[in-house]
Amino acid sequence: MPQTFKGIGTRYYGASDRQADNSFVTTEWMTLFAPIIPLRSFRVHYLGKQENSDRSASKFYHVVDQVGLDKRHVSQIYGLHLLTWIIFFLLLFFPGTTSDTASTMATIFTIMAIVFWIWIVPDVLYKAK
């Protein structure tokens, strides 16, 4: 079962190939604040979540079967990584900007990328259920 501590560990991302029994395929990723390495894919049932005393929530899944690594999940996550880095370097090395302006733009984008990877990707785009 995936588990993270302060953004480091493993986590499920993706929810595809939904079946009539409400099971779906998700991919377990090694994370370092953002998904880094895909480990394996599973067909799972989402069992619900439990609120913890520290205002966080734990999500529970029942693994039905291990399936082959879902290449669509992997390509989506790596595509987002690539897009993030392309934008970062375009802002940093944009022609016609001074080094101060480029540095400021890169700093702002870095903050936006951190927010994107820590809050938006897991909670909106690719988190299983």
N, CA, C and O atoms as a GROMACS GRO file, in nm:
protein
  516
    1MET      N    1   0.084  -0.118   0.000
    1MET     CA    2   0.000   0.000   0.000
    1MET      C    3   0.089   0.124   0.000
    1MET      O    4   0.178   0.136   0.085
    2PRO      N    5   0.068   0.218  -0.093
    2PRO     CA    6   0.151   0.337  -0.100
    2PRO      C    7   0.143   0.421   0.026
    2PRO      O    8   0.039   0.429   0.092
    3GLN      N    9   0.254   0.484   0.057
    3GLN     CA   10   0.258   0.570   0.175
    3GLN      C   11   0.365   0.676   0.154
    3GLN      O   12   0.474   0.646   0.105
    4THR      N   13   0.333   0.801   0.191
    4THR     CA   14   0.431   0.908   0.182
    4THR      C   15   0.448   0.973   0.318
    4THR      O   16   0.358   0.972   0.401
    5PHE      N   17   0.565   1.031   0.338
    5PHE     CA   18   0.592   1.110   0.457
    5PHE      C   19   0.656   1.239   0.408
    5PHE      O   20   0.767   1.239   0.356
    6LYS      N   21   0.584   1.350   0.426
    6LYS     CA   22   0.629   1.481   0.381
    6LYS      C   23   0.667   1.481   0.234
    6LYS      O   24   0.767   1.541   0.194
    7GLY      N   25   0.586   1.412   0.152
    7GLY     CA   26   0.604   1.412   0.008
    7GLY      C   27   0.699   1.308  -0.047
    7GLY      O   28   0.718   1.300  -0.168
    8ILE      N   29   0.760   1.228   0.039
    8ILE     CA   30   0.857   1.128  -0.005
    8ILE      C   31   0.801   0.989   0.023
    8ILE      O   32   0.757   0.962   0.135
    9GLY      N   33   0.802   0.903  -0.077
    9GLY     CA   34   0.752   0.766  -0.059
    9GLY      C   35   0.693   0.715  -0.188
    9GLY      O   36   0.751   0.732  -0.296
   10THR      N   37   0.577   0.650  -0.179
   10THR     CA   38   0.507   0.601  -0.297
   10THR      C   39   0.362   0.647  -0.293
   10THR      O   40   0.307   0.673  -0.186
   11ARG      N   41   0.300   0.658  -0.412
   11ARG     CA   42   0.164   0.707  -0.420
   11ARG      C   43   0.101   0.657  -0.550
   11ARG      O   44   0.169   0.638  -0.650
   12TYR      N   45  -0.030   0.635  -0.546
   12TYR     CA   46  -0.103   0.598  -0.667
   12TYR      C   47  -0.135   0.725  -0.747
   12TYR      O   48  -0.177   0.826  -0.690
   13TYR      N   49  -0.116   0.718  -0.879
   13TYR     CA   50  -0.158   0.823  -0.970
   13TYR      C   51  -0.228   0.756  -1.087
   13TYR      O   52  -0.188   0.648  -1.131
   14GLY      N   53  -0.332   0.819  -1.137
   14GLY     CA   54  -0.403   0.771  -1.254
   14GLY      C   55  -0.524   0.687  -1.217
   14GLY      O   56  -0.526   0.619  -1.114
   15ALA      N   57  -0.623   0.694  -1.302
   15ALA     CA   58  -0.744   0.612  -1.285
   15ALA      C   59  -0.801   0.589  -1.424
   15ALA      O   60  -0.867   0.677  -1.479
   16SER      N   61  -0.776   0.473  -1.480
   16SER     CA   62  -0.823   0.443  -1.615
   16SER      C   63  -0.884   0.304  -1.620
   16SER      O   64  -0.878   0.229  -1.522
   17ASP      N   65  -0.943   0.272  -1.732
   17ASP     CA   66  -1.003   0.140  -1.756
   17ASP      C   67  -1.100   0.102  -1.645
   17ASP      O   68  -1.090  -0.006  -1.585
   18ARG      N   69  -1.195   0.191  -1.619
   18ARG     CA   70  -1.296   0.164  -1.515
   18ARG      C   71  -1.389   0.052  -1.559
   18ARG      O   72  -1.428   0.043  -1.676
   19GLN      N   73  -1.424  -0.034  -1.465
   19GLN     CA   74  -1.512  -0.147  -1.492
   19GLN      C   75  -1.646  -0.126  -1.421
   19GLN      O   76  -1.660  -0.035  -1.340
   20ALA      N   77  -1.743  -0.211  -1.453
   20ALA     CA   78  -1.877  -0.202  -1.393
   20ALA      C   79  -1.874  -0.221  -1.242
   20ALA      O   80  -1.961  -0.169  -1.172
   21ASP      N   81  -1.776  -0.296  -1.191
   21ASP     CA   82  -1.766  -0.318  -1.046
   21ASP      C   83  -1.695  -0.203  -0.974
   21ASP      O   84  -1.658  -0.216  -0.857
   22ASN      N   85  -1.676  -0.089  -1.044
   22ASN     CA   86  -1.610   0.031  -0.991
   22ASN      C   87  -1.461   0.015  -0.967
   22ASN      O   88  -1.400   0.098  -0.900
   23SER      N   89  -1.401  -0.090  -1.021
   23SER     CA   90  -1.256  -0.102  -1.011
   23SER      C   91  -1.193  -0.023  -1.126
   23SER      O   92  -1.257   0.004  -1.227
   24PHE      N   93  -1.067   0.014  -1.108
   24PHE     CA   94  -0.995   0.089  -1.211
   24PHE      C   95  -0.847   0.058  -1.200
   24PHE      O   96  -0.801   0.003  -1.099
   25VAL      N   97  -0.773   0.093  -1.304
   25VAL     CA   98  -0.629   0.071  -1.306
   25VAL      C   99  -0.560   0.200  -1.260
   25VAL      O  100  -0.592   0.309  -1.307
   26THR      N  101  -0.466   0.185  -1.169
   26THR     CA  102  -0.387   0.298  -1.120
   26THR      C  103  -0.241   0.255  -1.115
   26THR      O  104  -0.210   0.136  -1.110
   27THR      N  105  -0.151   0.352  -1.116
   27THR     CA  106  -0.008   0.322  -1.116
   27THR      C  107   0.055   0.374  -0.988
   27THR      O  108   0.031   0.487  -0.946
   28GLU      N  109   0.137   0.289  -0.926
   28GLU     CA  110   0.210   0.328  -0.805
   28GLU      C  111   0.342   0.392  -0.848
   28GLU      O  112   0.417   0.335  -0.927
   29TRP      N  113   0.369   0.511  -0.795
   29TRP     CA  114   0.489   0.587  -0.829
   29TRP      C  115   0.575   0.611  -0.706
   29TRP      O  116   0.523   0.628  -0.596
   30MET      N  117   0.706   0.611  -0.725
   30MET     CA  118   0.798   0.659  -0.623
   30MET      C  119   0.794   0.812  -0.634
   30MET      O  120   0.807   0.867  -0.743
   31THR      N  121   0.776   0.879  -0.521
   31THR     CA  122   0.762   1.024  -0.525
   31THR      C  123   0.870   1.093  -0.443
   31THR      O  124   0.915   1.043  -0.339
   32LEU      N  125   0.910   1.207  -0.491
   32LEU     CA  126   0.994   1.301  -0.419
   32LEU      C  127   0.927   1.436  -0.442
   32LEU      O  128   0.974   1.517  -0.522
   33PHE      N  129   0.816   1.458  -0.373
   33PHE     CA  130   0.724   1.570  -0.389
   33PHE      C  131   0.644   1.561  -0.518
   33PHE      O  132   0.530   1.607  -0.523
   34ALA      N  133   0.700   1.504  -0.621
   34ALA     CA  134   0.632   1.481  -0.748
   34ALA      C  135   0.660   1.337  -0.788
   34ALA      O  136   0.759   1.279  -0.743
   35PRO      N  137   0.576   1.277  -0.870
   35PRO     CA  138   0.602   1.140  -0.914
   35PRO      C  139   0.731   1.134  -0.997
   35PRO      O  140   0.749   1.213  -1.090
   36ILE      N  141   0.819   1.040  -0.962
   36ILE     CA  142   0.949   1.031  -1.028
   36ILE      C  143   0.962   0.901  -1.108
   36ILE      O  144   0.991   0.906  -1.228
   37ILE      N  145   0.941   0.787  -1.044
   37ILE     CA  146   0.963   0.658  -1.109
   37ILE      C  147   0.837   0.572  -1.095
   37ILE      O  148   0.790   0.549  -0.984
   38PRO      N  149   0.782   0.523  -1.209
   38PRO     CA  150   0.667   0.432  -1.199
   38PRO      C  151   0.714   0.295  -1.152
   38PRO      O  152   0.812   0.241  -1.203
   39LEU      N  153   0.644   0.239  -1.054
   39LEU     CA  154   0.683   0.109  -1.000
   39LEU      C  155   0.601  -0.005  -1.060
   39LEU      O  156   0.658  -0.102  -1.109
   40ARG      N  157   0.469   0.007  -1.056
   40ARG     CA  158   0.381  -0.099  -1.107
   40ARG      C  159   0.238  -0.045  -1.113
   40ARG      O  160   0.206   0.057  -1.052
   41SER      N  161   0.154  -0.115  -1.186
   41SER     CA  162   0.013  -0.077  -1.198
   41SER      C  163  -0.074  -0.187  -1.139
   41SER      O  164  -0.040  -0.305  -1.144
   42PHE      N  165  -0.187  -0.146  -1.083
   42PHE     CA  166  -0.281  -0.237  -1.019
   42PHE      C  167  -0.423  -0.206  -1.064
   42PHE      O  168  -0.454  -0.093  -1.101
   43ARG      N  169  -0.508  -0.308  -1.060
   43ARG     CA  170  -0.653  -0.287  -1.066
   43ARG      C  171  -0.698  -0.281  -0.921
   43ARG      O  172  -0.673  -0.374  -0.844
   44VAL      N  173  -0.765  -0.173  -0.883
   44VAL     CA  174  -0.802  -0.151  -0.743
   44VAL      C  175  -0.949  -0.110  -0.731
   44VAL      O  176  -1.011  -0.065  -0.827
   45HIS      N  177  -1.002  -0.126  -0.610
   45HIS     CA  178  -1.129  -0.069  -0.567
   45HIS      C  179  -1.097   0.039  -0.466
   45HIS      O  180  -1.019   0.017  -0.373
   46TYR      N  181  -1.156   0.156  -0.483
   46TYR     CA  182  -1.139   0.264  -0.386
   46TYR      C  183  -1.234   0.237  -0.270
   46TYR      O  184  -1.355   0.222  -0.291
   47LEU      N  185  -1.181   0.230  -0.148
   47LEU     CA  186  -1.262   0.198  -0.031
   47LEU      C  187  -1.307   0.322   0.046
   47LEU      O  188  -1.401   0.314   0.126
   48GLY      N  189  -1.243   0.433   0.024
   48GLY     CA  190  -1.279   0.556   0.093
   48GLY      C  191  -1.158   0.618   0.161
   48GLY      O  192  -1.046   0.570   0.148
   49LYS      N  193  -1.186   0.727   0.233
   49LYS     CA  194  -1.076   0.792   0.304
   49LYS      C  195  -1.114   0.814   0.449
   49LYS      O  196  -1.231   0.816   0.486
   50GLN      N  197  -1.011   0.832   0.529
   50GLN     CA  198  -1.028   0.853   0.672
   50GLN      C  199  -0.953   0.979   0.710
   50GLN      O  200  -0.835   0.995   0.679
   51GLU      N  201  -1.022   1.070   0.778
   51GLU     CA  202  -0.958   1.192   0.825
   51GLU      C  203  -0.869   1.160   0.944
   51GLU      O  204  -0.910   1.087   1.035
   52ASN      N  205  -0.749   1.214   0.944
   52ASN     CA  206  -0.655   1.194   1.054
   52ASN      C  207  -0.658   1.312   1.149
   52ASN      O  208  -0.712   1.417   1.115
   53SER      N  209  -0.602   1.295   1.267
   53SER     CA  210  -0.605   1.401   1.368
   53SER      C  211  -0.526   1.524   1.325
   53SER      O  212  -0.552   1.633   1.375
   54ASP      N  213  -0.430   1.509   1.234
   54ASP     CA  214  -0.350   1.623   1.190
   54ASP      C  215  -0.410   1.691   1.066
   54ASP      O  216  -0.339   1.760   0.993
   55ARG      N  217  -0.538   1.673   1.043
   55ARG     CA  218  -0.615   1.734   0.935
   55ARG      C  219  -0.578   1.682   0.797
   55ARG      O  220  -0.618   1.740   0.696
   56SER      N  221  -0.502   1.574   0.791
   56SER     CA  222  -0.473   1.510   0.663
   56SER      C  223  -0.573   1.395   0.645
   56SER      O  224  -0.653   1.366   0.734
   57ALA      N  225  -0.566   1.331   0.530
   57ALA     CA  226  -0.657   1.220   0.503
   57ALA      C  227  -0.580   1.102   0.446
   57ALA      O  228  -0.488   1.120   0.366
   58SER      N  229  -0.618   0.983   0.488
   58SER     CA  230  -0.560   0.861   0.433
   58SER      C  231  -0.664   0.797   0.342
   58SER      O  232  -0.780   0.784   0.379
   59LYS      N  233  -0.620   0.756   0.223
   59LYS     CA  234  -0.710   0.690   0.128
   59LYS      C  235  -0.681   0.542   0.129
   59LYS      O  236  -0.566   0.499   0.141
   60PHE      N  237  -0.786   0.463   0.116
   60PHE     CA  238  -0.773   0.318   0.123
   60PHE      C  239  -0.821   0.253  -0.006
   60PHE      O  240  -0.924   0.291  -0.063
   61TYR      N  241  -0.745   0.153  -0.051
   61TYR     CA  242  -0.774   0.080  -0.174
   61TYR      C  243  -0.765  -0.069  -0.147
   61TYR      O  244  -0.687  -0.114  -0.063
   62HIS      N  245  -0.845  -0.145  -0.220
   62HIS     CA  246  -0.833  -0.291  -0.220
   62HIS      C  247  -0.773  -0.330  -0.355
   62HIS      O  248  -0.832  -0.304  -0.459
   63VAL      N  249  -0.655  -0.392  -0.352
   63VAL     CA  250  -0.590  -0.434  -0.476
   63VAL      C  251  -0.655  -0.562  -0.525
   63VAL      O  252  -0.654  -0.664  -0.455
   64VAL      N  253  -0.710  -0.557  -0.646
   64VAL     CA  254  -0.775  -0.673  -0.706
   64VAL      C  255  -0.672  -0.758  -0.780
   64VAL      O  256  -0.673  -0.880  -0.769
   65ASP      N  257  -0.584  -0.691  -0.855
   65ASP     CA  258  -0.488  -0.764  -0.938
   65ASP      C  259  -0.375  -0.671  -0.978
   65ASP      O  260  -0.396  -0.550  -0.994
   66GLN      N  261  -0.256  -0.726  -0.996
   66GLN     CA  262  -0.146  -0.648  -1.052
   66GLN      C  263  -0.151  -0.665  -1.203
   66GLN      O  264  -0.162  -0.776  -1.254
   67VAL      N  265  -0.143  -0.554  -1.274
   67VAL     CA  266  -0.148  -0.556  -1.421
   67VAL      C  267  -0.017  -0.500  -1.475
   67VAL      O  268   0.066  -0.452  -1.398
   68GLY      N  269   0.001  -0.507  -1.604
   68GLY     CA  270   0.121  -0.450  -1.664
   68GLY      C  271   0.125  -0.299  -1.643
   68GLY      O  272   0.021  -0.235  -1.627
   69LEU      N  273   0.244  -0.243  -1.642
   69LEU     CA  274   0.262  -0.100  -1.621
   69LEU      C  275   0.179  -0.022  -1.724
   69LEU      O  276   0.193  -0.045  -1.844
   70ASP      N  277   0.095   0.068  -1.677
   70ASP     CA  278   0.008   0.146  -1.764
   70ASP      C  279   0.089   0.257  -1.831
   70ASP      O  280   0.124   0.356  -1.768
   71LYS      N  281   0.119   0.238  -1.958
   71LYS     CA  282   0.204   0.332  -2.031
   71LYS      C  283   0.139   0.469  -2.046
   71LYS      O  284   0.209   0.570  -2.057
   72ARG      N  285   0.006   0.474  -2.046
   72ARG     CA  286  -0.062   0.604  -2.057
   72ARG      C  287  -0.037   0.689  -1.933
   72ARG      O  288  -0.012   0.809  -1.944
   73HIS      N  289  -0.046   0.627  -1.816
   73HIS     CA  290  -0.018   0.702  -1.693
   73HIS      C  291   0.125   0.754  -1.694
   73HIS      O  292   0.150   0.870  -1.660
   74VAL      N  293   0.219   0.668  -1.734
   74VAL     CA  294   0.360   0.706  -1.735
   74VAL      C  295   0.383   0.821  -1.832
   74VAL      O  296   0.453   0.917  -1.799
   75SER      N  297   0.326   0.812  -1.952
   75SER     CA  298   0.348   0.919  -2.050
   75SER      C  299   0.283   1.050  -2.007
   75SER      O  300   0.338   1.156  -2.035
   76GLN      N  301   0.169   1.046  -1.939
   76GLN     CA  302   0.106   1.168  -1.891
   76GLN      C  303   0.193   1.237  -1.786
   76GLN      O  304   0.215   1.358  -1.792
   77ILE      N  305   0.241   1.161  -1.690
   77ILE     CA  306   0.323   1.220  -1.584
   77ILE      C  307   0.454   1.273  -1.640
   77ILE      O  308   0.493   1.386  -1.610
   78TYR      N  309   0.523   1.193  -1.722
   78TYR     CA  310   0.649   1.240  -1.779
   78TYR      C  311   0.626   1.357  -1.875
   78TYR      O  312   0.712   1.444  -1.886
   79GLY      N  313   0.513   1.360  -1.943
   79GLY     CA  314   0.479   1.474  -2.028
   79GLY      C  315   0.464   1.602  -1.947
   79GLY      O  316   0.509   1.708  -1.990
   80LEU      N  317   0.400   1.591  -1.830
   80LEU     CA  318   0.388   1.708  -1.743
   80LEU      C  319   0.524   1.752  -1.691
   80LEU      O  320   0.551   1.872  -1.682
   81HIS      N  321   0.610   1.656  -1.656
   81HIS     CA  322   0.746   1.691  -1.615
   81HIS      C  323   0.818   1.767  -1.726
   81HIS      O  324   0.877   1.872  -1.702
   82LEU      N  325   0.812   1.714  -1.848
   82LEU     CA  326   0.881   1.775  -1.961
   82LEU      C  327   0.828   1.916  -1.987
   82LEU      O  328   0.906   2.009  -2.009
   83LEU      N  329   0.696   1.933  -1.985
   83LEU     CA  330   0.636   2.064  -2.005
   83LEU      C  331   0.682   2.162  -1.898
   83LEU      O  332   0.713   2.277  -1.929
   84THR      N  333   0.687   2.118  -1.774
   84THR     CA  334   0.733   2.204  -1.665
   84THR      C  335   0.875   2.252  -1.690
   84THR      O  336   0.904   2.371  -1.675
   85TRP      N  337   0.965   2.161  -1.727
   85TRP     CA  338   1.105   2.199  -1.750
   85TRP      C  339   1.121   2.287  -1.874
   85TRP      O  340   1.203   2.378  -1.874
   86ILE      N  341   1.044   2.261  -1.980
   86ILE     CA  342   1.053   2.344  -2.099
   86ILE      C  343   1.014   2.488  -2.066
   86ILE      O  344   1.083   2.582  -2.104
   87ILE      N  345   0.903   2.505  -1.996
   87ILE     CA  346   0.859   2.639  -1.958
   87ILE      C  347   0.963   2.706  -1.869
   87ILE      O  348   0.994   2.824  -1.886
   88PHE      N  349   1.018   2.631  -1.774
   88PHE     CA  350   1.120   2.686  -1.684
   88PHE      C  351   1.239   2.740  -1.763
   88PHE      O  352   1.282   2.854  -1.741
   89PHE      N  353   1.292   2.661  -1.856
   89PHE     CA  354   1.409   2.704  -1.932
   89PHE      C  355   1.376   2.815  -2.032
   89PHE      O  356   1.460   2.900  -2.059
   90LEU      N  357   1.256   2.815  -2.087
   90LEU     CA  358   1.216   2.926  -2.174
   90LEU      C  359   1.211   3.056  -2.096
   90LEU      O  360   1.256   3.160  -2.146
   91LEU      N  361   1.158   3.052  -1.975
   91LEU     CA  362   1.155   3.173  -1.893
   91LEU      C  363   1.295   3.216  -1.851
   91LEU      O  364   1.326   3.335  -1.848
   92LEU      N  365   1.378   3.120  -1.819
   92LEU     CA  366   1.512   3.152  -1.771
   92LEU      C  367   1.601   3.208  -1.881
   92LEU      O  368   1.679   3.300  -1.858
   93PHE      N  369   1.589   3.153  -2.000
   93PHE     CA  370   1.678   3.192  -2.109
   93PHE      C  371   1.605   3.262  -2.223
   93PHE      O  372   1.651   3.258  -2.337
   94PHE      N  373   1.492   3.326  -2.193
   94PHE     CA  374   1.415   3.394  -2.296
   94PHE      C  375   1.497   3.505  -2.358
   94PHE      O  376   1.550   3.590  -2.286
   95PRO      N  377   1.509   3.507  -2.492
   95PRO     CA  378   1.592   3.610  -2.557
   95PRO      C  379   1.538   3.750  -2.530
   95PRO      O  380   1.416   3.771  -2.531
   96GLY      N  381   1.626   3.843  -2.506
   96GLY     CA  382   1.587   3.982  -2.486
   96GLY      C  383   1.557   4.019  -2.343
   96GLY      O  384   1.523   4.134  -2.315
   97THR      N  385   1.567   3.926  -2.251
   97THR     CA  386   1.545   3.960  -2.111
   97THR      C  387   1.678   3.977  -2.041
   97THR      O  388   1.776   3.910  -2.072
   98THR      N  389   1.681   4.068  -1.947
   98THR     CA  390   1.802   4.087  -1.868
   98THR      C  391   1.815   3.971  -1.771
   98THR      O  392   1.719   3.897  -1.748
   99SER      N  393   1.931   3.957  -1.715
   99SER     CA  394   1.950   3.846  -1.621
   99SER      C  395   1.862   3.864  -1.497
   99SER      O  396   1.816   3.766  -1.440
  100ASP      N  397   1.839   3.990  -1.456
  100ASP     CA  398   1.752   4.014  -1.339
  100ASP      C  399   1.608   3.974  -1.370
  100ASP      O  400   1.542   3.909  -1.288
  101THR      N  401   1.560   4.012  -1.488
  101THR     CA  402   1.423   3.978  -1.526
  101THR      C  403   1.408   3.827  -1.541
  101THR      O  404   1.310   3.769  -1.495
  102ALA      N  405   1.505   3.763  -1.606
  102ALA     CA  406   1.499   3.618  -1.624
  102ALA      C  407   1.502   3.547  -1.490
  102ALA      O  408   1.431   3.449  -1.469
  103SER      N  409   1.585   3.597  -1.400
  103SER     CA  410   1.594   3.537  -1.267
  103SER      C  411   1.462   3.550  -1.192
  103SER      O  412   1.417   3.456  -1.127
  104THR      N  413   1.400   3.667  -1.200
  104THR     CA  414   1.272   3.689  -1.134
  104THR      C  415   1.164   3.599  -1.194
  104THR      O  416   1.086   3.538  -1.121
  105MET      N  417   1.161   3.592  -1.326
  105MET     CA  418   1.062   3.506  -1.393
  105MET      C  419   1.084   3.360  -1.357
  105MET      O  420   0.988   3.287  -1.334
  106ALA      N  421   1.209   3.318  -1.353
  106ALA     CA  422   1.239   3.179  -1.318
  106ALA      C  423   1.199   3.149  -1.175
  106ALA      O  424   1.148   3.041  -1.146
  107THR      N  425   1.221   3.244  -1.085
  107THR     CA  426   1.181   3.225  -0.945
  107THR      C  427   1.030   3.212  -0.933
  107THR      O  428   0.980   3.123  -0.864
  108ILE      N  429   0.958   3.300  -1.000
  108ILE     CA  430   0.811   3.295  -0.996
  108ILE      C  431   0.762   3.162  -1.054
  108ILE      O  432   0.673   3.098  -0.997
  109PHE      N  433   0.819   3.121  -1.166
  109PHE     CA  434   0.778   2.994  -1.226
  109PHE      C  435   0.812   2.876  -1.137
  109PHE      O  436   0.734   2.782  -1.128
  110THR      N  437   0.926   2.881  -1.071
  110THR     CA  438   0.964   2.772  -0.980
  110THR      C  439   0.860   2.757  -0.869
  110THR      O  440   0.821   2.646  -0.835
  111ILE      N  441   0.817   2.868  -0.814
  111ILE     CA  442   0.714   2.864  -0.710
  111ILE      C  443   0.584   2.807  -0.767
  111ILE      O  444   0.518   2.725  -0.704
  112MET      N  445   0.548   2.852  -0.887
  112MET     CA  446   0.426   2.800  -0.951
  112MET      C  447   0.438   2.651  -0.979
  112MET      O  448   0.341   2.577  -0.963
  113ALA      N  449   0.556   2.605  -1.021
  113ALA     CA  450   0.576   2.463  -1.050
  113ALA      C  451   0.565   2.380  -0.923
  113ALA      O  452   0.508   2.271  -0.925
  114ILE      N  453   0.619   2.431  -0.813
  114ILE     CA  454   0.609   2.360  -0.685
  114ILE      C  455   0.462   2.346  -0.645
  114ILE      O  456   0.418   2.238  -0.607
  115VAL      N  457   0.388   2.455  -0.654
  115VAL     CA  458   0.245   2.450  -0.623
  115VAL      C  459   0.174   2.351  -0.715
  115VAL      O  460   0.092   2.272  -0.670
  116PHE      N  461   0.206   2.356  -0.844
  116PHE     CA  462   0.145   2.266  -0.942
  116PHE      C  463   0.169   2.121  -0.906
  116PHE      O  464   0.075   2.041  -0.904
  117TRP      N  465   0.294   2.084  -0.878
  117TRP     CA  466   0.328   1.944  -0.854
  117TRP      C  467   0.283   1.895  -0.717
  117TRP      O  468   0.250   1.777  -0.702
  118ILE      N  469   0.281   1.982  -0.618
  118ILE     CA  470   0.245   1.936  -0.483
  118ILE      C  471   0.094   1.935  -0.463
  118ILE      O  472   0.042   1.844  -0.398
  119TRP      N  473   0.022   2.034  -0.516
  119TRP     CA  474  -0.121   2.041  -0.489
  119TRP      C  475  -0.210   2.008  -0.608
  119TRP      O  476  -0.305   1.931  -0.593
  120ILE      N  477  -0.181   2.063  -0.723
  120ILE     CA  478  -0.274   2.048  -0.835
  120ILE      C  479  -0.269   1.909  -0.897
  120ILE      O  480  -0.373   1.845  -0.912
  121VAL      N  481  -0.152   1.860  -0.932
  121VAL     CA  482  -0.142   1.728  -0.996
  121VAL      C  483  -0.201   1.618  -0.909
  121VAL      O  484  -0.285   1.542  -0.956
  122PRO      N  485  -0.159   1.607  -0.783
  122PRO     CA  486  -0.215   1.498  -0.702
  122PRO      C  487  -0.365   1.510  -0.678
  122PRO      O  488  -0.436   1.409  -0.682
  123ASP      N  489  -0.415   1.629  -0.652
  123ASP     CA  490  -0.553   1.643  -0.608
  123ASP      C  491  -0.654   1.662  -0.720
  123ASP      O  492  -0.774   1.643  -0.698
  124VAL      N  493  -0.610   1.699  -0.838
  124VAL     CA  494  -0.705   1.726  -0.944
  124VAL      C  495  -0.686   1.636  -1.066
  124VAL      O  496  -0.781   1.574  -1.112
  125LEU      N  497  -0.564   1.630  -1.117
  125LEU     CA  498  -0.546   1.568  -1.248
  125LEU      C  499  -0.533   1.417  -1.246
  125LEU      O  500  -0.608   1.349  -1.316
  126TYR      N  501  -0.441   1.362  -1.166
  126TYR     CA  502  -0.405   1.222  -1.185
  126TYR      C  503  -0.414   1.137  -1.060
  126TYR      O  504  -0.372   1.021  -1.064
  127LYS      N  505  -0.466   1.187  -0.952
  127LYS     CA  506  -0.474   1.104  -0.832
  127LYS      C  507  -0.584   1.001  -0.849
  127LYS      O  508  -0.692   1.031  -0.900
  128ALA      N  509  -0.556   0.882  -0.807
  128ALA     CA  510  -0.657   0.776  -0.817
  128ALA      C  511  -0.772   0.809  -0.723
  128ALA      O  512  -0.755   0.812  -0.602
  129LYS      N  513  -0.888   0.832  -0.780
  129LYS     CA  514  -1.014   0.863  -0.712
  129LYS      C  515  -1.010   0.984  -0.630
  129LYS      O  516  -1.110   1.021  -0.568
   0.00000   0.00000   0.00000
